[in-house]
Amino acid sequence: MNRRLKRAALFFCLALIVAACAKAAYTGRSQLLLISEGQETQLGLQAAQDVLKTEKKSSDQIQTERVKRVGQRIAAAANKPEYKWEFHLIEKDTVNAFCLPGGKVFVYTGILELATSNDELAAIMGHEIAHALVRHGGERMSMALMAQLGGQAASIALGAGTSNPAVAQAFSQAYGMGAQVGFLLPHSRAQESEADEVGMILAAQAGYEPSGALSLWRKMDAYSSKKGQTPPAFLSTHPPSKERIKDIQAKMGAIRTRYYQQALLN
């Protein structure tokens, strides 16, 4: 092994050690993060521009303002001013929503048929914003890099800018950016459960009733259980709805007491 490769291997090992020490926001869970938040945010910005080029924004001003109003309250609770928050309502009969790294949030009109109350909409947006805050995308990208690349290539990707093709490919894979899949992040079940919890906290801090998550997921369960109905994109990579509902019920009381009631006093 020549000197350059030795240095690359050493850097990669050191990076893994540092990454193993990363802790998730809110929950403190250990995370593997091999890319910087700046890289992740820049890729999220590029992806958001692509979405806006290919998707049609809704002309419904009332619902658009509703999405922005709920989103801005949750963003304020998130206290992440370095994110350049944007909230877009996309005209498409699809039950889906997502938040790209850096705070670019997209809600599809189809999901508003289920999220009829602001508490339910806050549950959706809190959940998606939680994915960005806890850096689930960066975590997925890091796992993709580890799976794709050898030590030398990974070490190069770690220090590269966002134009590095390995990082770009990992981002594309982590966010499922195929033409048929859209921009849905294929989260793991652990990440989904974590986003549910953090999302409820954010919604409660913003003054929305945490039980909105419970009523929402009951509607989602009924929607996906219709005869001949395949799971919507929003549910395609998520845990079974009944498991999710049970978990939300177990956490809801403590979140209401600690965060929601305090928000009402402020």
C-alpha positions in Angstrom: 0.0 0.0 0.0 1.5 3.3 -1.0 1.6 6.4 1.2 -1.4 8.0 -0.4 -3.5 4.9 0.2 -2.3 4.5 3.8 -3.3 8.1 4.5 -6.7 7.5 2.9 -7.2 4.4 4.9 -6.2 6.1 8.2 -8.5 9.1 7.4 -11.3 6.7 6.7 -10.8 4.9 10.0 -10.6 8.1 11.9 -13.8 9.4 10.2 -15.6 6.2 11.3 -14.5 6.7 14.9 -15.8 10.2 14.9 -19.0 9.3 13.1 -19.7 6.5 15.7 -19.7 9.2 18.3 -22.5 11.3 16.6 -25.7 11.6 18.6 -29.2 12.1 17.1 -30.9 15.4 18.0 -33.7 15.0 20.6 -33.2 11.2 21.2 -29.5 10.9 21.7 -29.4 7.7 19.5 -25.9 6.9 18.1 -25.6 7.6 14.4 -23.3 6.9 11.5 -22.7 10.2 9.7 -19.9 10.2 7.1 -20.9 13.5 5.4 -21.1 17.0 6.7 -24.4 18.7 7.3 -23.3 21.3 4.8 -22.9 18.7 2.1 -26.3 17.2 2.9 -28.0 20.6 2.9 -26.5 21.6 -0.5 -27.7 18.3 -2.0 -31.1 19.0 -0.5 -31.2 22.4 -2.1 -30.3 21.0 -5.5 -33.0 18.3 -5.1 -35.6 20.9 -4.1 -34.9 22.8 -7.3 -35.4 19.7 -9.3 -38.7 19.1 -7.6 -39.9 22.6 -8.4 -39.0 22.1 -12.0 -40.9 18.9 -12.4 -43.9 19.3 -10.1 -46.8 21.7 -10.3 -47.4 23.9 -7.3 -51.0 24.2 -6.2 -53.1 27.3 -7.1 -55.2 26.8 -4.0 -54.2 29.8 -2.0 -56.1 28.9 1.1 -54.5 25.4 1.4 -51.1 26.8 0.4 -51.3 29.4 3.2 -52.4 26.7 5.6 -49.4 24.5 4.8 -47.1 27.5 5.2 -48.7 28.7 8.4 -48.5 25.2 10.1 -44.9 24.7 8.7 -43.6 28.0 9.9 -44.9 27.4 13.5 -43.2 24.0 13.5 -40.0 25.5 12.0 -40.0 28.1 14.8 -40.2 25.3 17.4 -37.4 23.5 15.7 -35.1 26.5 16.3 -32.9 25.8 13.3 -32.4 29.3 11.8 -29.6 28.1 9.6 -32.1 26.1 7.6 -33.7 28.2 4.9 -37.2 26.9 5.4 -39.6 26.7 2.5 -43.1 25.1 2.4 -44.6 24.1 -0.9 -48.0 22.6 -1.7 -47.8 20.3 -4.8 -50.9 19.7 -6.9 -51.0 16.0 -7.2 -53.5 13.4 -6.0 -50.8 11.5 -4.1 -50.8 10.7 -0.4 -47.3 12.0 0.3 -45.1 14.6 1.9 -41.4 15.0 2.5 -38.7 17.4 3.8 -35.3 17.6 2.1 -32.2 18.4 4.0 -31.9 22.1 4.7 -35.6 22.6 5.4 -37.3 22.3 2.0 -40.8 20.9 2.7 -43.2 19.5 0.1 -46.8 18.5 0.8 -49.0 16.9 -1.9 -52.6 17.9 -2.1 -53.7 14.3 -1.9 -52.6 13.9 1.7 -54.8 16.9 2.7 -57.8 14.7 2.1 -56.7 12.8 5.2 -55.2 15.6 7.2 -58.4 17.6 7.5 -57.4 19.3 10.8 -54.4 21.4 11.5 -53.4 19.1 14.3 -53.2 16.2 11.7 -51.3 18.4 9.2 -48.9 19.3 12.0 -48.4 15.6 12.7 -47.4 15.0 9.0 -45.2 18.1 8.7 -43.6 17.6 12.2 -42.8 14.0 11.2 -41.1 15.0 7.9 -39.3 18.0 9.5 -38.0 15.6 12.2 -36.4 13.5 9.5 -34.3 16.5 8.4 -33.5 17.7 11.9 -32.3 14.3 13.1 -30.4 13.9 9.8 -31.9 10.6 8.8 -31.0 11.5 5.2 -27.4 11.9 6.0 -27.5 8.6 7.9 -29.0 6.8 4.9 -26.4 8.4 2.7 -23.6 7.3 5.0 -24.9 3.7 4.9 -25.1 3.9 1.1 -21.5 5.1 0.9 -20.4 2.3 3.1 -22.2 -0.2 1.0 -20.9 1.1 -2.3 -17.4 2.2 -1.7 -14.2 0.8 -0.5 -12.1 2.5 2.1 -10.2 4.6 -0.4 -13.3 5.8 -2.3 -15.2 6.5 0.9 -12.4 8.5 2.3 -12.3 10.6 -0.9 -16.1 11.1 -0.7 -15.8 12.2 2.9 -13.6 15.2 2.0 -15.2 16.0 -1.3 -17.6 18.7 -2.2 -21.2 18.0 -3.2 -20.1 17.7 -6.9 -18.4 14.4 -6.0 -20.3 11.7 -8.0 -20.1 9.1 -5.2 -21.8 11.4 -2.7 -24.4 12.5 -5.3 -25.1 8.8 -6.1 -25.5 8.0 -2.4 -27.9 10.9 -2.0 -29.9 9.7 -5.0 -30.1 6.2 -3.6 -30.9 7.3 -0.1 -33.8 9.4 -1.2 -35.1 7.0 -3.8 -34.9 9.5 -6.7 -36.0 7.2 -9.5 -38.5 8.6 -11.9 -41.2 6.2 -10.6 -40.4 6.6 -7.0 -40.1 10.3 -6.7 -38.3 11.8 -3.8 -39.5 9.5 -1.0 -36.8 8.7 1.5 -36.9 5.0 2.2 -36.5 5.2 6.0 -35.9 2.3 8.2 -38.4 1.4 10.8 -36.2 2.8 13.6 -36.0 6.1 11.8 -39.7 6.2 11.3 -40.5 5.6 14.9 -37.9 8.3 15.9 -39.5 10.7 13.4 -43.0 10.0 14.9 -41.7 10.8 18.4 -39.7 13.9 17.4 -42.5 15.1 15.1 -45.0 14.9 17.9 -42.7 16.9 20.1 -42.2 19.6 17.5 -46.0 19.8 16.8 -46.7 20.0 20.5 -44.1 22.7 21.0 -45.8 24.6 18.1 -49.1 24.5 20.0 -50.7 21.6 18.1 -52.5 18.8 19.9 -50.4 15.6 19.8 -53.5 13.5 19.5 -53.5 14.7 15.8 -50.9 12.1 15.1 -53.2 9.4 16.5 -56.2 10.4 14.5 -54.1 10.8 11.4 -52.6 7.3 11.5 -55.9 5.8 12.2 -57.1 7.4 8.9 -53.9 6.2 7.2 -54.6 2.7 8.4 -58.2 2.8 7.1 -57.0 4.3 3.8 -54.4 1.6 3.2 -56.8 -1.2 4.3 -59.3 -0.5 1.6 -60.1 -3.5 -0.6 -57.6 -3.5 -3.5 -55.9 -0.4 -2.2 -52.1 -0.7 -2.2 -50.3 1.4 0.4 -49.8 5.1 -0.7 -46.3 6.4 -1.2 -46.3 8.0 2.2 -46.7 4.5 3.8 -44.8 2.3 1.4 -41.6 2.1 3.5 -43.1 2.6 7.0 -43.9 0.2 9.8 -47.4 -1.4 9.9 -49.9 1.2 10.9 -51.2 -0.7 13.9 -47.8 -0.9 15.4 -47.3 2.8 14.7 -50.6 3.7 16.3 -49.8 1.6 19.4 -46.4 3.3 19.7 -47.9 6.8 19.3 -50.5 6.0 22.0 -47.7 5.0 24.4 -45.8 8.2 23.9 -48.6 10.7 23.4 -49.5 11.4 27.1 -45.9 12.3 28.2 -45.5 14.5 25.1 -48.7 16.3 25.8 -47.8 16.9 29.5 -44.2 18.0 28.9 -44.5 20.0 25.6 -48.1 20.8 24.6 -49.3 22.1 28.0 -46.2 24.2 28.3 -46.8 25.6 24.8 -50.3 26.7 25.8 -48.9 28.6 28.8 -46.4 30.6 26.7 
